[in-house]
Amino acid sequence: LLGFFFHAALKEFVGYLQKNQLSWGELEESQVLEILKLVLEELTPRLQGEILLSSSRYRYLATRLEKALQRALLILSRQARESSFRPEGLEVGFGGDGSLPPLVIEAPGQAKMELHGRIDRLDVAHDGDQCYLSIIDYKTKAYPLHLSDFYYGLNLQLLAYLLAAVKGYRAKLGIEPIPAGVFYFGITSEPKTFSNPLPAEKAEELLYQRYRFEGLLLEKEELVRLMDKSIEEKSLFFPVGFKKDGEFTRTSSTVKYEDFKLLFRYLEDMMARLFAQIAAGIIDVSPYYKGGSTPCGYCKYKTFCRFEGGVPEGGQYRFLPRRDNAEIMEEIRSLYREGDEGSE
């Protein structure tokens, strides 16, 4: 439930800026905190009414909400000051009554499937005649985006949002936007505590590491410098850095433009395949097991599926090996390279 109020507070905050024609990147810290206070004065009473909290519990949650949002918004405001990207909107809908058309997927021999959804935050930047789009998804805690989860079909959300935005802009505005990146941002990341005082510079670096945007960026220097104008060797805000010779560091979470297009192609093929399986009534009890993790611990349907991994007659897990992003990207390149050669 707190996640709902974090999203609501961020939406109201951005709405206040738009209503009053204020630029997030030009706000002073004192202005950020003042606007947040106004937003929470209207929002937090709903917290007590929505979940019928006692007065003491309400005060505790309201204080926790305010402190977490203060930290997150100060970080987001600092990042906005160093970026040429600006929020185009929060909770941007595609399909239904959304401002963007639905994401349409076609499976061979099946009717078209329309995907509807809401994008937490859509950012836009213009550089000459080029339009860049990036997606930010607010989470309680941010985690790196592992392409292995995408490859296995376990995490398609962020790239599906970006694909919907790219196709939506193309259809509505007649332009060809460039995918800039997809990111998670952890709203409630708690700062670390240390027994001994740290130098101010080191303390700031550790704070920004806790609130860093996690995800994938387009591997293009001009784009990275649009996202973070303060970057020298390593970005405070994004998982990217430069070597002394100007090349990207090995730990940079980047993909080339052609690879972004291949990820979109793989995504559409994956969703078409899943759509076809659903339409055909394929609902095999076959949960995955990856790196000690399985969805069965959160499943509400154990009574019905009666799956007991490793037990005779109880079914078997699909064991998915852990693989790094570079290996997965090469696998996808190889998949379409072979497919394209075979169709010639």
N, C-alpha and C positions, 0 to 999 in steps of 0.2 A: 504493500500500500504506500509506503514511503516513496517508492519509485514513481508512483503516479503523481505525488505532490512535487517531487523534484522536477518532473517533466512539466507540470502545470506552472511552477514558479518560473522556469526558464522561458516558457512560452509567453507568460505575462510580462516578463522582463523585456524580451525582444519586442513584444507588442507595444509596450510603453515607449521604447526607443523609436519605433516606426511612427507611432501616433504623434510624438513630439519632435519628429524629424531630427533625431540625435544619431550620431555615428558611434557605434560601439568602440571603434578604435581611437576615438578622440576623447573618451571619458577619462577623467581623473579617478583615482581610487575612491576618494571621498564621494564622488557622484555615483559610482557604482553601488556603494554601500547605502547611500541615501535612497536610490531608486529601489534597491532590493527591500529596504525597510518598508517603503510604501506598498510594494507588491505583497509582502508577507502580512502586512496589517489587514489586507483583504482576504488573503488566502488561508492563513493558519486557523482562523475560527472555523473554517470548513473542515479542518482536520478533526476537531473535536466532535463536530456534528455528524461527520461521515461514519466514524467508527465508535461513537459513544464512549469516549474515554473519560476516566475520572480526571479531576482538575490537576492532580499531581502528575499523572501520566501524560496528560496533554502538555503541561508546561515542559516536561522533560523532552518529549518528542519535538515540540516547537523549537526549543533551544538547540537541539541536535540538528534539526533541519536548517535553522538559520546559520549555524556555524559551518556546516558542510557546504551550503550554498555560497557563503561568503568566500570561503577558500576557492571553490570551483570558479566563481564568477570573476574573482580577481585574476586567476590564472587565465581564464578565457579572455578577459579584457586586455591583459598584457599581450597575449597572442594576437588579438585583433589589431593592436597598435603596430605590430611587426608584420602584418599581413596585408596583401592587396586583395584578398578574398573577403567578401561580405555575405552575411546570411541573406539568401533569397527568400527564405521562409522556414518556419518550424512546423512540424506535422504536416508536411506537404503531401497531399493525397494524390494518388494516381488511380484512375478508374472510379466508377461511381460518381459522387459529387465532387471529386478531387479536381485540382487545377490542371493536372496532367492526364492524358489518356491512359487506359489500362495497358499493362504489358501483355501482349498477345503471343501465345505459344501455340504452334501447330505441330501436331503429332501425325505421322503418316497413317492414313486410314481412319483418323478420328476427327471429331469436330474441333473447332478452335477453342482454346482455353484462354480466358481472360483472368489475369492476376490483378487484384486490387490491394492497395496497402497504403501506409503512411510513413513517410520519411521523417525521422526526428528532426534533421536539419540539413538543408541543401544550401551549399555555399557556391558563389559564382565569382569569377575574376575575368577581366577582359585585358588582353594584351594585344594592341593593334586590332586586327580583324579576327583574332582567335578568342574563343570563349571556352573557359575551363570550368568544369563542374566537379565538386567534391561532396561526399556524403559523410555526415557525422552522426553516429548513433550513441546516444547517452545510455550508459550502463551504471549499475551500482558500483561495479569495479571493472576496469578495462583489462583486456587480455590481448596478447598478440594475435593477429589473424594468421592461422596456420593453413596454408594452401592444401595440406593433406585433408583437413576437414572439409574443405570445399570440394576437393577431388572425389572424396567418398560420398558426397551428397549430404553431409552432416551439417554444413553451415553455408547456405546459399544466400542468406538474407542481404548482406551488405552489397555484394556484387549485383544482386537482383535489383536493389534500390538504384544503384548507379546506372544499370542498363535501362531501367524504366525512365530515369531522368534524361539520359542521353537520347533515347528514342522519343521521349515526350517533347523535348526541345526541338528535335529535328522535325517532328510532325507539326508543332504549333507555330514555330518561328521560322522554319525553313533554313535553319543553320545547322552546321555539323559541329556540335560541341566536342571538346576533347576531354576524356576522362582523366581527372587530376589525381584522385585518390579516394580511398574509403577508410574510415577511422572509427574506432571506439574511443569514447572519452569517459573515464570513471569519475562520477560525481562525488562519491563518498569515500574516495581514497583517504586513509588516515595518515597523517604525517608521522614519520619515525621519531622516536625519542632517543637521546644519547646522554650518557652519564657525564660527559665533559663537553664544554662549549665548543662549537665549531666556528671556523672563520666564516664571515658573512657570505663570501663568494661560494664556499663549499656548501653551506646550508641552503643557499638559493638553488644550487645545482641539484641537490638531493630532493628538494621540494618539487622542482619541475620534473624530475624523473618519476616521482610518484603520480604526477598528473599528466604525464606525457600522452599524446594521442597515439594509439596503437593501430596499425593497419598497413596499407600498401599505398605507395606514391608512384606516380609516373616518373620514370627515370629520365629526367630532363632537367638540366641545371637551371634554365630560365624559369621553369615552373617551380622548382624548389625555392628559388629566391623570391618568387611571388608569394609563396606560402610563408616564408620566414625571411624577411629582409635583414634580420640581424645575424643570420648564420655566417660563421667563418669556417671552422673545421667541423663542428658538430652542432646540430640543431637542439635547442632547449625544448622544443615542443614536439618534434616529430622524429620517428626512428630513421634518421638519415644523416649522413655526414660526408665530408670530402677529404680525400687524401691531399698531401702537399702538392701533388702533380695535377690536382683538379678532378681526378677520377673519383667515383663514388666508393666509399669504404665497403669492405666485404660484409659488414653487419648492417648496411643500409637495407631497409625493407622496401625495395623498389622493383618495378617491372617496366620493361620497354613498351612503347606504344603498340607495336605489333603483338606483344604478348598480352596486353590488355584486351586487344581484339580477339585473340585466341581464347582468353578466359571467358569472354562474353559468348563466344561460339560454343564452347564446352558447356557453359551454363544453360544455354537454350536447348542444346541436345539433351542434357541431363534432365531438365524440366519436362521436355517432350517425352522422354522415356518414362519418367515417373507418372506423368499424366496418362500415358498409354497403359501402364500397369494398373493404375487406379480404375480406369475405365473398363479394363478386362477383369476386374475383381480379384486381382492378385494381392493378397494380404497375408503372405506367409509370415509365421512367427519366426523371425530370424534377426534378433537384436545383435548389435555389434559389440565387440570387446576390443578396446583400443587403449594401450598403455595403462591397463588397470582400471579403465573407466568403462562403464556400461550404463545405458539409460534405464535399466531394469529397476534400479534403486528409487527412481522417481515415478515409475509407471503406476497408473491407477487401475490397470486392467489385468493384474496378475491372476485374479480369480477366474477370469475368462480364458486367458491364453495358456495358463498352467505351465509356463515355461520354467524349466529348472536346468540351467546350463550344466553340461557335464554328466547329468544323470541319465541312465538309459531310458529311452522313451521320452525323455524330458526336452529333447531338442539340443541343438548345438549353436554356439555363438558364431558370428562371422568375425574372425580375428583380422583386424586391420593393422598392419605394421605402421609404426611411426616413420615419417619421411620428411626431410626438410624441404623448404620452399623451392630451392634450386632444382632438386631432384624431381619434384612434382611438375614444375614448369617445363622441364625437359621432356617429361613423359607426355605432357599435353602437346608440346610441339611435335614430338615424334608421331603421336596419334594422328594428327591432321596432315603431317607431311606424308605419311604412308597412305592415308586416305585420298589425298589429292593426287598423289602419283598414280594410285590405282585407278582413278577415274579418268585419267588422260587417255 
